[in-house]
Amino acid sequence: MNVTCQVKMVGKRAGDASILSDATLEKTLNLAREHAEAAEVYYLASQDQLVEFENNRLKSLSTRAIQGVALRVICQGRLGFASSTDLTRLEDLIAAAVQTSESGDRTELEFATGLQLTAPKTNYRPPPTQEFVARGERLIEQVRAYNPDILVNIKFNIRSSSVKIATSNNVSAQRSSQILSASLLGNLIKGEDFLKAYSHEVVRDAFPNCDRLLEELLQKYQRAELSAAIASGSCPVLFTPTAAASTIGRLFDTILSGQTVVQKASPLVDKVGEMLFDPRLTLFEDPTIGPSACPFDDEGTLTTPKVLIDSGVVKQFYWDRRSGGQASCPPSGNGFRNGLSRPQPQLVNLCLMPGQTTTADLIAGINEGLIVDQVLGAGQSNQLAGEFSVNLDLGYKVEKGEIVGRVKNTMVAGSIFEAFKTLVDSGSSREWVGGRAYLPCLLFEQLGVAARH
């Protein structure tokens, strides 16, 4: 067995005893205030421990860590930004942020004020690496017991992270999290036919449910054992929660973002208070639940539950501090960063209210239609207009309420505005997708389908 063990470190290790102390954070803030009217210091320490299998064999055990600081300053009304993973050169970081402000845009941004909060730390300790390896080997055996020709890829990831935020407006906030994720992917090649199926789970302070991952993957292969053809045109289409998150959820993420609204690119600009969707559609964010739950965002603003679309009526958008300032709207606790980047509007959890019908009954009610399970990318359509056009990575045909086989070379297209006019129902149960979306399946009476035979 040839296993690669690697450690990739950026800055110092997350969890190391030498992580940035509160005193150093305060010192950095005070030094920045000597050169700026206002300042915000964001500190991140993050570590990923990965166990990866590829083509039925253990591929690598690796650790990747990052520790660094991002600094924003306001100098003469202009915003400056810099980040660094070298915590021994904080004076250089401050100088770089001040320098970028000289060519920065004038800003309406105001840093967070008055938050003093240290979120409780978890006591959970994940199992040792050997247990992840043993679980992976067992999953491979179980998949190959179903079909020995399937090539199995598995990835386990333990992400431990700590965030500290301080501003010149009396903010001092800390939070930490420990997220475990698991993905199980199978590749089956028969001549020129290539079938990829996957299952994925993200949990907090717990071990992923490997039995559920296996059951979901094998169900996909069982449904795909036979081939089926579907004609181009319009027909009922059911999106599983995974597919709904990749298509419908992604569109709502885009058009409800304050950044898109400020750019006048969202079709919902000036539509607050209007009923644009089926009255059964209620879309909201609840940052108190799920694996990604957090008490405050990456700008030191408290997160709160918020209804974005209520019974088909557009109620509000979500904002970070910059886009909110540009629109003269208060920040909504949605300013999040990718690593040490600048904050942008992001949802913690996208939630959709369930319907009244079970998934099984929704499928049973389809005379002839399509189930979309996995999609390729986000499609090439105009997302800013609420349109989607996705190629099926994995989908099934339904005839007289029964799944009869897998369809290939098929595309589904539509507009969320038109699609929800033909909503049959949402499923009565919801699933977490990627730890950041909590959605039911969605059945639409008519969507455009293009198939190549």
PASE-59818 format. One record per residue (C-alpha): residue in three letters; chain; z, y, x. Coordinates in steps of 0.05 Angstrom, whole numbers, always signed. Layout:
# PASE-59818
SITE resn chain     pz     py     px
SITE  ALA     A      Z      Y      X
...
END
This chain:
# PASE-59818
SITE resn chain     pz     py     px
SITE  MET     A     +0     +0     +0
SITE  ASN     A    -21    +67    +29
SITE  VAL     A    +24   +121     +1
SITE  THR     A    +20   +194    +22
SITE  CYS     A    +87   +231    +27
SITE  GLN     A    +80   +306    +34
SITE  VAL     A   +125   +366    +31
SITE  LYS     A    +93   +434    +19
SITE  MET     A   +141   +493    +25
SITE  VAL     A   +127   +565    +10
SITE  GLY     A   +184   +610    +30
SITE  LYS     A   +251   +574    +28
SITE  ARG     A   +269   +514    -14
SITE  ALA     A   +289   +524    -86
SITE  GLY     A   +361   +505    -91
SITE  ASP     A   +375   +518    -17
SITE  ALA     A   +442   +550     -2
SITE  SER     A   +406   +610    +26
SITE  ILE     A   +372   +631    -38
SITE  LEU     A   +370   +705    -52
SITE  SER     A   +441   +727    -67
SITE  ASP     A   +460   +777   -120
SITE  ALA     A   +481   +824    -64
SITE  THR     A   +412   +821    -31
SITE  LEU     A   +379   +830    -99
SITE  GLU     A   +421   +893   -110
SITE  LYS     A   +406   +917    -40
SITE  THR     A   +331   +909    -52
SITE  LEU     A   +337   +948   -117
SITE  ASN     A   +376  +1004    -85
SITE  LEU     A   +327  +1010    -27
SITE  ALA     A   +269  +1013    -76
SITE  ARG     A   +303  +1068   -115
SITE  GLU     A   +305  +1111    -53
SITE  HIS     A   +229  +1115    -57
SITE  ALA     A   +215  +1108   -131
SITE  GLU     A   +238  +1135   -198
SITE  ALA     A   +249  +1065   -226
SITE  ALA     A   +245   +994   -199
SITE  GLU     A   +246   +922   -222
SITE  VAL     A   +261   +863   -176
SITE  TYR     A   +240   +792   -198
SITE  TYR     A   +263   +732   -158
SITE  LEU     A   +235   +662   -168
SITE  ALA     A   +256   +596   -135
SITE  SER     A   +217   +536   -160
SITE  GLN     A   +210   +465   -135
SITE  ASP     A   +164   +409   -159
SITE  GLN     A   +176   +337   -142
SITE  LEU     A   +115   +294   -158
SITE  VAL     A   +103   +220   -163
SITE  GLU     A    +28   +205   -170
SITE  PHE     A    -11   +141   -183
SITE  GLU     A    -86   +137   -179
SITE  ASN     A   -132    +79   -198
SITE  ASN     A    -73    +32   -210
SITE  ARG     A    -38    +46   -144
SITE  LEU     A    +17    +93   -120
SITE  LYS     A    -19   +151    -87
SITE  SER     A    +33   +201    -64
SITE  LEU     A   +104   +226    -66
SITE  SER     A   +108   +301    -54
SITE  THR     A   +152   +362    -59
SITE  ARG     A   +125   +432    -67
SITE  ALA     A   +170   +492    -68
SITE  ILE     A   +164   +567    -72
SITE  GLN     A   +215   +622    -64
SITE  GLY     A   +198   +696    -66
SITE  VAL     A   +206   +764    -96
SITE  ALA     A   +160   +808   -138
SITE  LEU     A   +174   +882   -140
SITE  ARG     A   +148   +935   -189
SITE  VAL     A   +162  +1009   -178
SITE  ILE     A   +144  +1072   -215
SITE  CYS     A   +130  +1130   -168
SITE  GLN     A   +109  +1197   -197
SITE  GLY     A    +91  +1163   -262
SITE  ARG     A    +47  +1111   -229
SITE  LEU     A    +59  +1036   -226
SITE  GLY     A    +61   +998   -160
SITE  PHE     A    +68   +924   -147
SITE  ALA     A    +78   +877    -88
SITE  SER     A   +105   +807    -78
SITE  SER     A   +127   +766    -18
SITE  THR     A   +154   +697     +0
SITE  ASP     A   +185   +725    +64
SITE  LEU     A   +255   +746    +44
SITE  THR     A   +270   +772   +114
SITE  ARG     A   +222   +830   +106
SITE  LEU     A   +243   +863    +42
SITE  GLU     A   +233   +933    +71
SITE  ASP     A   +159   +916    +80
SITE  LEU     A   +156   +892     +8
SITE  ILE     A   +183   +959    -17
SITE  ALA     A   +135   +998    +27
SITE  ALA     A    +76   +958     +0
SITE  ALA     A    +96   +968    -73
SITE  VAL     A   +104  +1043    -62
SITE  GLN     A    +37  +1047    -27
SITE  THR     A     +0  +1011    -84
SITE  SER     A    +30  +1061   -134
SITE  GLU     A     -9  +1117    -99
SITE  SER     A    -74  +1088   -125
SITE  GLY     A    -45  +1059   -188
SITE  ASP     A    -56  +1082   -259
SITE  ARG     A     -8  +1127   -295
SITE  THR     A    +37  +1083   -338
SITE  GLU     A    +75  +1085   -403
SITE  LEU     A   +115  +1025   -378
SITE  GLU     A   +191  +1028   -380
SITE  PHE     A   +231   +974   -345
SITE  ALA     A   +283   +935   -385
SITE  THR     A   +350   +967   -398
SITE  GLY     A   +421   +942   -403
SITE  LEU     A   +414   +866   -405
SITE  GLN     A   +472   +830   -371
SITE  LEU     A   +463   +756   -380
SITE  THR     A   +473   +692   -341
SITE  ALA     A   +446   +632   -380
SITE  PRO     A   +486   +567   -374
SITE  LYS     A   +461   +518   -321
SITE  THR     A   +444   +446   -337
SITE  ASN     A   +487   +388   -315
SITE  TYR     A   +429   +339   -321
SITE  ARG     A   +409   +301   -258
SITE  PRO     A   +342   +266   -260
SITE  PRO     A   +336   +193   -238
SITE  PRO     A   +318   +178   -165
SITE  THR     A   +246   +175   -143
SITE  GLN     A   +248    +99   -142
SITE  GLU     A   +258    +97   -217
SITE  PHE     A   +196   +140   -229
SITE  VAL     A   +157    +93   -184
SITE  ALA     A   +183    +32   -222
SITE  ARG     A   +166    +64   -289
SITE  GLY     A    +96    +80   -265
SITE  GLU     A    +84    +10   -240
SITE  ARG     A   +108    -18   -307
SITE  LEU     A    +62    +28   -346
SITE  ILE     A     +2     +5   -304
SITE  GLU     A    +20    -68   -318
SITE  GLN     A    +24    -55   -393
SITE  VAL     A    -42    -17   -397
SITE  ARG     A    -78    -71   -357
SITE  ALA     A    -47   -125   -400
SITE  TYR     A    -87    -93   -457
SITE  ASN     A   -150    -86   -415
SITE  PRO     A   -152   -102   -340
SITE  ASP     A   -214    -59   -331
SITE  ILE     A   -177     +6   -345
SITE  LEU     A   -163    +48   -283
SITE  VAL     A    -96    +82   -293
SITE  ASN     A    -73   +150   -266
SITE  ILE     A     -1   +173   -275
SITE  LYS     A    +35   +236   -255
SITE  PHE     A   +109   +249   -261
SITE  ASN     A   +134   +319   -244
SITE  ILE     A   +206   +345   -240
SITE  ARG     A   +205   +421   -239
SITE  SER     A   +270   +457   -223
SITE  SER     A   +267   +533   -226
SITE  SER     A   +313   +592   -222
SITE  VAL     A   +297   +664   -242
SITE  LYS     A   +336   +728   -228
SITE  ILE     A   +317   +797   -253
SITE  ALA     A   +347   +865   -237
SITE  THR     A   +323   +934   -256
SITE  SER     A   +345  +1005   -241
SITE  ASN     A   +363  +1010   -315
SITE  ASN     A   +425   +965   -308
SITE  VAL     A   +393   +897   -319
SITE  SER     A   +421   +836   -285
SITE  ALA     A   +398   +770   -315
SITE  GLN     A   +393   +698   -290
SITE  ARG     A   +367   +633   -320
SITE  SER     A   +348   +564   -294
SITE  SER     A   +313   +503   -322
SITE  GLN     A   +295   +432   -305
SITE  ILE     A   +231   +407   -337
SITE  LEU     A   +205   +336   -332
SITE  SER     A   +133   +319   -349
SITE  ALA     A    +93   +255   -350
SITE  SER     A    +19   +244   -360
SITE  LEU     A    -15   +176   -370
SITE  LEU     A    -90   +173   -364
SITE  GLY     A   -138   +115   -368
SITE  ASN     A   -210   +111   -345
SITE  LEU     A   -254    +56   -372
SITE  ILE     A   -326    +49   -347
SITE  LYS     A   -376     +2   -379
SITE  GLY     A   -445    +12   -351
SITE  GLU     A   -464    +84   -367
SITE  ASP     A   -407    +92   -417
SITE  PHE     A   -346   +128   -391
SITE  LEU     A   -283   +132   -435
SITE  LYS     A   -224   +175   -414
SITE  ALA     A   -161   +175   -456
SITE  TYR     A    -94   +207   -440
SITE  SER     A    -24   +221   -466
SITE  HIS     A    +25   +273   -442
SITE  GLU     A    +97   +293   -453
SITE  VAL     A   +141   +350   -429
SITE  VAL     A   +216   +347   -438
SITE  ARG     A   +277   +385   -415
SITE  ASP     A   +338   +352   -383
SITE  ALA     A   +313   +283   -403
SITE  PHE     A   +267   +227   -380
SITE  PRO     A   +198   +227   -414
SITE  ASN     A   +189   +173   -467
SITE  CYS     A   +144   +124   -431
SITE  ASP     A   +140    +77   -491
SITE  ARG     A   +111   +133   -533
SITE  LEU     A    +61   +151   -479
SITE  LEU     A    +38    +79   -475
SITE  GLU     A    +33    +71   -550
SITE  GLU     A     -8   +134   -557
SITE  LEU     A    -56   +115   -501
SITE  LEU     A    -68    +44   -527
SITE  GLN     A    -79    +70   -598
SITE  LYS     A   -134   +114   -571
SITE  TYR     A   -168    +56   -537
SITE  GLN     A   -161    +12   -599
SITE  ARG     A   -194    +65   -642
SITE  ALA     A   -250    +73   -591
SITE  GLU     A   -266     -1   -585
SITE  LEU     A   -325     +5   -632
SITE  SER     A   -379    +59   -630
SITE  ALA     A   -401   +100   -689
SITE  ALA     A   -453   +154   -703
SITE  ILE     A   -445   +217   -743
SITE  ALA     A   -501   +261   -769
SITE  SER     A   -507   +335   -751
SITE  GLY     A   -488   +383   -806
SITE  SER     A   -423   +400   -841
SITE  CYS     A   -367   +351   -856
SITE  PRO     A   -291   +345   -860
SITE  VAL     A   -259   +350   -791
SITE  LEU     A   -187   +333   -773
SITE  PHE     A   -157   +361   -709
SITE  THR     A    -99   +322   -679
SITE  PRO     A    -41   +366   -654
SITE  THR     A    -69   +359   -582
SITE  ALA     A   -138   +382   -603
SITE  ALA     A   -110   +436   -649
SITE  ALA     A    -71   +466   -591
SITE  SER     A   -133   +466   -546
SITE  THR     A   -178   +500   -598
SITE  ILE     A   -142   +533   -657
SITE  GLY     A    -78   +549   -619
SITE  ARG     A   -115   +578   -559
SITE  LEU     A   -154   +625   -605
SITE  PHE     A    -91   +651   -638
SITE  ASP     A    -59   +660   -570
SITE  THR     A   -118   +705   -551
SITE  ILE     A   -128   +747   -613
SITE  LEU     A    -53   +759   -625
SITE  SER     A    -40   +781   -553
SITE  GLY     A    -20   +854   -545
SITE  GLN     A    -64   +858   -484
SITE  THR     A   -125   +839   -526
SITE  VAL     A   -104   +888   -580
SITE  VAL     A    -97   +946   -530
SITE  GLN     A   -167   +931   -504
SITE  LYS     A   -193   +935   -576
SITE  ALA     A   -222   +866   -565
SITE  SER     A   -182   +829   -619
SITE  PRO     A   -214   +821   -688
SITE  LEU     A   -143   +832   -716
SITE  VAL     A   -138   +904   -692
SITE  ASP     A   -118   +947   -752
SITE  LYS     A   -110   +884   -795
SITE  VAL     A    -34   +880   -797
SITE  GLY     A    -12   +871   -869
SITE  GLU     A    -78   +840   -891
SITE  MET     A    -86   +769   -916
SITE  LEU     A   -141   +739   -872
SITE  PHE     A   -123   +665   -875
SITE  ASP     A   -104   +611   -923
SITE  PRO     A    -35   +626   -954
SITE  ARG     A    -11   +559   -927
SITE  LEU     A    -18   +584   -855
SITE  THR     A    +46   +609   -825
SITE  LEU     A    +45   +618   -749
SITE  PHE     A   +107   +638   -710
SITE  GLU     A   +142   +635   -644
SITE  ASP     A   +212   +607   -635
SITE  PRO     A   +236   +614   -562
SITE  THR     A   +302   +579   -579
SITE  ILE     A   +273   +509   -585
SITE  GLY     A   +233   +460   -544
SITE  PRO     A   +226   +446   -470
SITE  SER     A   +204   +518   -454
SITE  ALA     A   +261   +552   -491
SITE  CYS     A   +288   +613   -454
SITE  PRO     A   +336   +670   -472
SITE  PHE     A   +296   +726   -438
SITE  ASP     A   +226   +737   -410
SITE  ASP     A   +205   +753   -338
SITE  GLU     A   +216   +827   -349
SITE  GLY     A   +289   +822   -372
SITE  THR     A   +274   +830   -446
SITE  LEU     A   +310   +785   -495
SITE  THR     A   +265   +734   -530
SITE  THR     A   +270   +728   -606
SITE  PRO     A   +237   +686   -660
SITE  LYS     A   +179   +723   -692
SITE  VAL     A   +130   +709   -748
SITE  LEU     A    +60   +727   -727
SITE  ILE     A    +22   +705   -790
SITE  ASP     A    +62   +696   -854
SITE  SER     A    +29   +658   -911
SITE  GLY     A    -39   +680   -887
SITE  VAL     A    -19   +753   -875
SITE  VAL     A    -23   +782   -805
SITE  LYS     A    +47   +808   -791
SITE  GLN     A    +50   +828   -717
SITE  PHE     A    +26   +817   -646
SITE  TYR     A    +64   +798   -584
SITE  TRP     A    +74   +846   -526
SITE  ASP     A    +96   +851   -454
SITE  ARG     A   +125   +918   -432
SITE  ARG     A    +59   +945   -405
SITE  SER     A    +15   +930   -465
SITE  GLY     A    +72   +950   -512
SITE  GLY     A    +78  +1017   -476
SITE  GLN     A     +3  +1028   -482
SITE  ALA     A     +5  +1015   -556
SITE  SER     A    +71  +1052   -568
SITE  CYS     A   +101   +987   -592
SITE  PRO     A   +168   +958   -569
SITE  PRO     A   +164   +897   -522
SITE  SER     A   +174   +832   -559
SITE  GLY     A   +202   +790   -502
SITE  ASN     A   +134   +760   -483
SITE  GLY     A   +124   +786   -412
SITE  PHE     A   +116   +724   -369
SITE  ARG     A    +89   +711   -299
SITE  ASN     A    +50   +657   -265
SITE  GLY     A    +90   +649   -201
SITE  LEU     A   +101   +717   -169
SITE  SER     A    +45   +752   -206
SITE  ARG     A    +49   +812   -251
SITE  PRO     A    +75   +798   -322
SITE  GLN     A    +26   +788   -379
SITE  PRO     A    +35   +774   -453
SITE  GLN     A    +49   +700   -464
SITE  LEU     A    +80   +660   -520
SITE  VAL     A   +139   +615   -505
SITE  ASN     A   +124   +568   -563
SITE  LEU     A    +68   +571   -613
SITE  CYS     A    +92   +539   -677
SITE  LEU     A    +55   +525   -742
SITE  MET     A    +90   +507   -807
SITE  PRO     A    +75   +436   -829
SITE  GLY     A    +40   +418   -894
SITE  GLN     A    +55   +369   -950
SITE  THR     A    +11   +309   -931
SITE  THR     A    +22   +255   -879
SITE  THR     A    -31   +246   -826
SITE  ALA     A    -47   +177   -852
SITE  ASP     A    -58   +204   -922
SITE  LEU     A   -102   +260   -896
SITE  ILE     A   -146   +209   -861
SITE  ALA     A   -146   +164   -922
SITE  GLY     A   -174   +222   -963
SITE  ILE     A   -235   +232   -919
SITE  ASN     A   -298   +199   -947
SITE  GLU     A   -340   +213   -886
SITE  GLY     A   -317   +257   -830
SITE  LEU     A   -292   +266   -759
SITE  ILE     A   -226   +264   -721
SITE  VAL     A   -223   +309   -660
SITE  ASP     A   -171   +282   -611
SITE  GLN     A   -190   +307   -541
SITE  VAL     A   -237   +365   -525
SITE  LEU     A   -273   +386   -462
SITE  GLY     A   -250   +456   -440
SITE  ALA     A   -246   +514   -487
SITE  GLY     A   -319   +515   -505
SITE  GLN     A   -371   +569   -494
SITE  SER     A   -361   +608   -558
SITE  ASN     A   -336   +680   -568
SITE  GLN     A   -261   +669   -569
SITE  LEU     A   -249   +744   -579
SITE  ALA     A   -284   +738   -646
SITE  GLY     A   -242   +678   -667
SITE  GLU     A   -299   +628   -656
SITE  PHE     A   -294   +559   -624
SITE  SER     A   -347   +511   -600
SITE  VAL     A   -320   +448   -566
SITE  ASN     A   -350   +384   -539
SITE  LEU     A   -311   +322   -558
SITE  ASP     A   -279   +286   -500
SITE  LEU     A   -253   +235   -550
SITE  GLY     A   -265   +233   -625
SITE  TYR     A   -273   +183   -681
SITE  LYS     A   -313   +175   -744
SITE  VAL     A   -279   +164   -811
SITE  GLU     A   -313   +127   -868
SITE  LYS     A   -280   +117   -936
SITE  GLY     A   -212   +133   -907
SITE  GLU     A   -217    +86   -847
SITE  ILE     A   -229   +101   -773
SITE  VAL     A   -291    +60   -757
SITE  GLY     A   -303    +78   -684
SITE  ARG     A   -313   +128   -629
SITE  VAL     A   -367   +182   -630
SITE  LYS     A   -401   +208   -568
SITE  ASN     A   -445   +268   -550
SITE  THR     A   -416   +309   -607
SITE  MET     A   -396   +382   -614
SITE  VAL     A   -354   +418   -666
SITE  ALA     A   -361   +492   -678
SITE  GLY     A   -334   +544   -726
SITE  SER     A   -293   +606   -736
SITE  ILE     A   -218   +605   -751
SITE  PHE     A   -230   +656   -806
SITE  GLU     A   -281   +611   -841
SITE  ALA     A   -246   +546   -824
SITE  PHE     A   -181   +566   -858
SITE  LYS     A   -219   +582   -921
SITE  THR     A   -233   +507   -925
SITE  LEU     A   -165   +481   -903
SITE  VAL     A   -148   +417   -939
SITE  ASP     A    -77   +414   -912
SITE  SER     A    -35   +411   -849
SITE  GLY     A     +1   +347   -832
SITE  SER     A    +73   +340   -855
SITE  SER     A    +99   +325   -785
SITE  ARG     A    +91   +364   -720
SITE  GLU     A    +86   +345   -647
SITE  TRP     A   +101   +381   -582
SITE  VAL     A    +38   +392   -541
SITE  GLY     A    +48   +409   -468
SITE  GLY     A   +119   +433   -483
SITE  ARG     A    +92   +500   -508
SITE  ALA     A    +61   +486   -576
SITE  TYR     A    +92   +453   -637
SITE  LEU     A    +37   +436   -685
SITE  PRO     A    +16   +389   -741
SITE  CYS     A    -54   +360   -748
SITE  LEU     A   -103   +404   -787
SITE  LEU     A   -156   +379   -836
SITE  PHE     A   -214   +425   -854
SITE  GLU     A   -262   +408   -911
SITE  GLN     A   -324   +435   -876
SITE  LEU     A   -339   +450   -803
SITE  GLY     A   -404   +449   -765
SITE  VAL     A   -419   +385   -726
SITE  ALA     A   -476   +375   -677
SITE  ALA     A   -490   +305   -652
SITE  ARG     A   -541   +280   -601
SITE  HIS     A   -562   +208   -608
END
